[in-house]
């Protein structure tokens, strides 16, 4: 499907007029993008916006990690938060908002959606690396590893309920003050 075509009544994210190409990411240290959760190109558009923004901000060294985190978080919304269990008002379409904020020491990546249910880790999450080695493979989840990936790549991850419902999942990437650099060392306080 090419951008701009309507398929089964859903507009692609780029057709909504919110994003075009990486030029949208030029300038500034705050970037927000709201996308239709049900649009076919929403995950790709979110990834492209994040990578384009980081390159414009001279934080290209974080691009791969941030791209994977954005992909996992947006994918979680598409797979889990957009369900048929909550009937929508006629004409209402669920949205995802991706926000990037860069400060001298941190990069914050936030994915907000309209589902008030908190993000959950799969059942196997209670096992530490020392125990996982001794457990049969059948006990470890074969899906749902996205939040594990996000927790591993980001320096800190948390979520918060939205004021009018919904929620936000936020990742913080620590910078060393130089373009595209990361702090060296361990970081305590993972909230998720």
C-alpha positions as CSV (number, residue, x, y, z in Angstrom):
1,X,0.0,0.0,0.0
2,X,1.4,3.4,-0.9
3,X,1.2,6.3,1.4
4,X,-2.0,8.3,0.7
5,X,-4.2,5.3,-0.3
6,X,-7.2,4.4,1.7
7,X,-7.5,0.8,2.5
8,X,-10.6,-0.6,4.3
9,X,-11.5,2.8,5.5
10,X,-8.3,3.5,7.4
11,X,-6.0,6.3,6.5
12,X,-2.2,5.7,6.7
13,X,-0.5,7.7,9.4
14,X,1.3,9.8,6.9
15,X,-1.9,10.7,5.1
16,X,-3.3,12.2,8.3
17,X,-0.9,15.1,7.6
18,X,1.0,14.8,10.8
19,X,4.2,13.4,9.4
20,X,5.9,13.4,6.0
21,X,9.6,12.5,5.9
22,X,12.6,13.0,8.2
23,X,12.4,16.7,7.5
24,X,9.7,16.9,10.0
25,X,12.3,16.2,12.7
26,X,14.5,19.2,11.8
27,X,15.3,21.7,14.5
28,X,14.4,21.9,18.2
29,X,14.7,19.5,21.1
30,X,11.0,18.5,21.4
31,X,9.2,16.4,18.9
32,X,5.7,14.9,19.1
33,X,3.8,12.8,16.6
34,X,0.2,11.5,16.9
35,X,-0.7,8.6,14.8
36,X,-3.7,6.4,14.2
37,X,-3.2,3.2,16.1
38,X,-4.9,1.2,13.4
39,X,-3.1,2.6,10.4
40,X,-1.0,0.1,8.6
41,X,2.2,2.3,8.5
42,X,2.0,3.6,12.1
43,X,4.9,1.5,13.5
44,X,7.2,2.4,10.5
45,X,6.3,6.0,10.6
46,X,7.0,6.2,14.4
47,X,10.4,4.6,13.9
48,X,11.3,6.9,11.0
49,X,10.3,10.0,13.0
50,X,12.4,8.8,16.0
51,X,15.5,8.0,13.9
52,X,15.2,11.2,11.8
53,X,14.8,13.3,14.9
54,X,17.9,11.8,16.6
55,X,20.0,12.4,13.5
56,X,18.9,16.0,13.4
57,X,19.7,16.4,17.0
58,X,23.1,14.8,16.5
59,X,22.2,11.9,18.7
60,X,22.6,9.3,15.9
61,X,24.5,7.0,18.3
62,X,21.2,6.3,20.0
63,X,19.2,5.7,16.9
64,X,19.3,1.9,16.8
65,X,18.4,1.5,20.5
66,X,15.7,4.2,20.3
67,X,14.3,2.7,17.1
68,X,14.0,-0.7,18.7
69,X,12.3,0.7,21.8
70,X,9.9,2.8,19.8
71,X,9.1,-0.3,17.7
72,X,8.4,-2.4,20.7
73,X,6.3,0.2,22.5
74,X,4.2,1.2,19.5
75,X,3.8,-2.5,18.6
76,X,2.5,-3.2,22.2
77,X,-0.1,-0.6,21.7
78,X,-1.2,-1.9,18.3
79,X,-1.3,-5.5,19.6
80,X,-2.6,-5.1,23.1
81,X,-4.2,-1.7,23.7
82,X,-6.3,-1.5,20.5
83,X,-8.9,-4.2,21.1
84,X,-12.6,-4.8,20.5
85,X,-13.4,-5.1,24.2
86,X,-14.0,-1.3,24.4
87,X,-16.6,-0.2,21.8
88,X,-15.6,3.0,20.1
89,X,-17.9,5.9,19.4
90,X,-18.8,6.2,15.8
91,X,-16.0,8.0,13.9
92,X,-13.5,7.6,16.8
93,X,-10.2,6.1,16.1
94,X,-7.6,5.2,18.7
95,X,-4.3,7.2,18.5
96,X,-0.8,6.7,19.7
97,X,1.4,9.7,20.5
98,X,5.2,9.5,20.3
99,X,7.1,12.2,22.0
100,X,10.9,12.8,22.1
101,X,12.5,15.3,24.4
102,X,16.2,15.9,24.6
103,X,17.9,17.7,27.5
104,X,21.6,18.2,28.0
105,X,21.9,14.9,30.0
106,X,18.9,12.8,28.9
107,X,16.8,11.8,26.0
108,X,13.2,10.9,26.9
109,X,11.1,8.7,24.6
110,X,7.4,8.6,25.5
111,X,4.6,6.5,23.9
112,X,1.1,7.4,25.0
113,X,-2.1,5.5,24.2
114,X,-5.8,5.6,25.2
115,X,-5.8,2.2,27.0
116,X,-5.8,2.7,30.8
117,X,-4.5,-0.8,31.5
118,X,-0.9,-0.8,32.8
119,X,1.8,-2.5,30.7
120,X,2.5,-6.0,32.0
121,X,5.5,-8.2,31.8
122,X,5.0,-11.8,30.9
123,X,4.8,-14.5,33.6
124,X,8.4,-15.6,33.1
125,X,9.6,-12.1,34.2
126,X,10.0,-13.1,37.8
127,X,13.0,-15.4,37.0
128,X,16.4,-13.8,37.2
129,X,19.2,-14.7,34.8
130,X,20.7,-17.1,37.4
131,X,17.4,-19.2,37.6
132,X,16.4,-19.0,34.0
133,X,19.4,-21.1,33.0
134,X,18.1,-24.1,35.1
135,X,14.5,-23.8,34.0
136,X,13.0,-25.8,31.1
137,X,12.5,-23.8,28.0
138,X,8.7,-24.4,28.2
139,X,8.5,-22.2,31.3
140,X,10.0,-19.1,29.5
141,X,7.6,-17.1,27.4
142,X,7.9,-17.3,23.6
143,X,6.3,-13.8,23.2
144,X,5.9,-10.7,25.2
145,X,9.6,-9.9,25.4
146,X,9.2,-6.4,24.2
147,X,9.3,-4.7,27.6
148,X,12.4,-6.8,28.5
149,X,14.1,-5.4,25.4
150,X,13.1,-1.8,26.3
151,X,14.3,-2.2,29.9
152,X,17.6,-3.6,28.7
153,X,18.2,-0.8,26.2
154,X,17.0,2.2,28.1
155,X,18.6,3.5,31.3
156,X,15.2,3.8,33.0
157,X,11.7,2.9,32.1
158,X,8.4,3.8,33.8
159,X,4.7,4.3,33.0
160,X,2.1,6.7,34.3
161,X,-1.7,6.8,33.9
162,X,-3.0,9.6,31.7
163,X,-5.1,12.4,33.2
164,X,-8.1,11.6,31.0
165,X,-7.5,7.9,30.8
166,X,-4.9,6.0,28.9
167,X,-1.3,5.8,29.9
168,X,2.2,6.7,28.9
169,X,5.3,4.5,28.9
170,X,8.5,6.6,29.1
171,X,12.1,5.5,28.5
172,X,15.1,7.6,29.6
173,X,18.5,7.4,27.8
174,X,21.4,8.9,29.7
175,X,23.7,11.1,27.6
176,X,27.3,11.9,28.5
177,X,27.0,15.4,27.2
178,X,28.5,14.7,23.8
179,X,26.5,14.0,20.6
180,X,25.2,10.5,20.5
181,X,27.1,9.4,23.6
182,X,25.9,7.3,26.5
183,X,27.1,7.3,30.1
184,X,29.3,4.5,31.1
185,X,28.5,2.5,34.2
186,X,25.5,0.8,35.8
187,X,22.2,2.6,36.5
188,X,19.9,1.7,39.4
189,X,16.2,2.4,39.7
190,X,14.6,0.6,36.8
191,X,10.9,1.1,37.6
192,X,9.5,-1.5,35.2
